[in-house]
C-alpha cells in the first residue's frame, strides 16, 4: 500500500528533482522495497 501511495503522490505532484538519475518517487519506492525485504528476512529468521 505504501508503494502505491508513493506513486499516486508522484502522479499528483510530478517532482522534477532527480537523485542518482531517478525521481524522488523511484528512490522512495526503492528504499521502501529494501525495508520490506529486510522485515520479511527478519521475520523468517525469528520463526
Long-range contacts (C-beta under 8 A, 24 or more apart in sequence): 2-32, 3-29, 3-32, 3-33, 6-32
